[in-house]
Amino acid sequence: MPRIARLDTPGLLHHVMIRGIERRKIFNDNKDRDNFIERMSRLLPETKTQCYAWSFLPNHAHFLFRSGSKGIASLMRRLLTGYAVTYNRRHRRHGQLFQNRYKSVVCQEDSYLLKLVRYIHLNPLRAKIVNDLSELDNYSYSGHKSLMGKVKLEWQDAEYVLCYFGKKAGDARKKYRSYVEKGIELGRRPELVGGGLIRSLGGWDEVKKLRLKGEERIKSDQRILGESKFVTDILSESEYQFSRKYRLKSLGYNFEKVLGRVSDLFELDKDYITGKGRQSDRVMARDLICYFSVNELGMTMVDLARRFDMTPAAVSIAVQRGEKLAKDNNYQVEM
């Protein structure tokens, strides 16, 4: 059976999984693990890849990446090839180390980012490498330790994840830890390790509910974890590799230009739009800016949250409102 092409458009969220051939070990000891981490510390900044979660187990590993401008394939090729050469030399072995290609599932951020962070970071506990959550807090080969503030990793964007739980780091860490603890009883969550119709919709129960509503034609793809519309959008968007975003950027479109465009559309002063307040015209203007910035320019929700002093969750809601506003009124970002 021919391989299915990867979805490797820059800026997508990927749940990446690697596994040893025939389920053999890919990490024999801490020196191997430290070697892999050292490679990530160099390659993630070089490829402008953001890492939100990761965990190592003896024969496999999980990562949650947002791909950089060159996509995820460039990072993984350099990361795995270099590590395999070093591993084979060190352990005096030959041949393939990893099972086939790495697995990469594109994920819908709003629905799955936090679920995947929790799932990935609970792997050492589910595998009984650590005995409880307290041990996981100090486990050196998982991104959970960084989110708990026990260690600072320049290549892991802990702040991005913690922003979903609050503005103050201490409170955010407490809420994050509570969220992780609640996930322990959920078990292995097979729906989070691959796409496809059943997994993307959350299991057969959800599929049955949709079918009772008469929603038979549901778009799915094994490379994507998300709702039907997200799957359709990703497949469509991947065909031209974000060409529109690149074209807009080449024309000089950035946040300031989008702000100016919305300022003209609503006949509102820029400082008024970005200032504090919940006036209806100000909120609508911000909603449209959030939609244009995320959908047209590819800005992250955390970047916008910082600009407007909002939470990423609030930005996500603003993007949804902005999309409806743009479609109802035929607003376009281009002047």
KAVEN-V660102 format. One line per field, one symbol per residue. phi: phi as a letter, one per 40 degrees, with the letter a starting at -180 (. if undefined). A space follows every 10 residues. Layout:
BEGIN
phi->???
END
This chain:
BEGIN
phi->.ccccccbcd gccbcbbbac cfgccbbcac cccccccccc cccccccfcc bbaaabbdba ababbbcccc gccccccccc cccccccccc bfbbgccbcf cccbbcbccd cbdcccdcdc ccdccccgcb caccccdbcc bacddcccgc abbccbcccd ccccbiccdc cccccccccc ccccccgcfc ccbacgdccc cghccccccc cccgcccbca accbbicdcc dccccccccb ffdccccccc cgcadcccdc ccdcccfbcd ccccccibcc ccccccdccc ccccccbgcc ccdcdccbfb cdcccdcccc ccccccccbf cbccc
END
